[in-house]
Amino acid sequence: MKIGRWEGTERVAEGFIHDGRAIEFLDGWSVADALGAGLSDLRARFDAATAAGAGVPLAEVRLLAPLRPASVRDFVTFEEHVEGITAGVQGTSDVPAEWYQAPTFYFTNPHTILGDGEMLSPPVSERLDFELEVAVVVGGQAGGASNLTPEAAAGLIFGYTILNDWSARDVQAREMKVHLGPAKGKDFGTSLGPWIVTADEVAGYLDAEGFLELRAEAFVNGELIGTDLLSNMGWTFPELVAYASRNSVVTPGDVLGSGTVGNGGCLGELWGRNGGLTPPPLREGDEVRIVVEGLGRIVNRVGPAVSAPPVAAARPGDRRRARGGLQRRA
């Protein structure tokens, strides 16, 4: 089953994507309702909605991002990607020992989500990049879950969608030198879509270790830039969900990205391997197309860079000393 959101001639609707048609949920249901109810209830609703023969052709609607995420965590689980990025930053492709110890992630902005076909409005950047990823969407009961085992976490995986974690590498590089982030280097846009494919629909792609053997590809202006198998991840998706819940909470509507695949899953990896900006950074007008076996494809075009107000530099430390350190004014 596939579920999503779309805009027709009059309003935004939510429901099933099936056989080239967009079919609304019955009884005013939403994607959020579906995530909370789980797959067993969704199957009955799918049968009822499709039996009615309703819906409109996909050609007559504009697909939107398939959900409004409760949160977005993005991991870094592909060793080959880490090798390439590390080479660009440190001049060596050695993967940090800490990467092997646990699946690291960061939080990004759930309010700057783009859908298929939407234009990216990037910040001013000389090193704009895409990232080819797949994300898991969490379902289950409201209130969330904590300290899950991977086995328990697998039961909360509602489905999967394509993710493109847009990145301004020059901004990101400055932030990471402060040992915090990434933040403004990434929070301006994340693409999701074109729909959520339920976990049962891709179960046949799972290998013996629980990895999804899906082929993922990225194209810039029609040219293939990178391709990899999702099964080359260092951890399975249930392990990622379990780790995210560790001394914390995962809840329906959470989105967890796989991290960028290897073998050219982003330009930054290739810059590290090639020793320069080849292929070139993204520019206004460039089209990025991401295709993942079993999940579909998303296409976005880069729009004009958006200039933001200037940022004030930090006040110098001697200002504090000149004011008497911690002493209060009498």
Helices and strands as residue ranges (DSSP letters): E 2-7, E 12-18, E 21-24, G 26-28, H 31-37, H 39-51, E 56-57, G 58-60, E 62-64, E 71-75, H 79-90, H 97-101, E 105-108, E 113-114, E 119-120, E 128-129, E 132-138, H 150-154, E 157-165, E 167-168, H 169-176, E 190-198, G 199-205, E 215-220, E 223-229, G 230-232, H 237-244, E 254-257, H 267-274, E 287-292, E 296-302, H 317-322
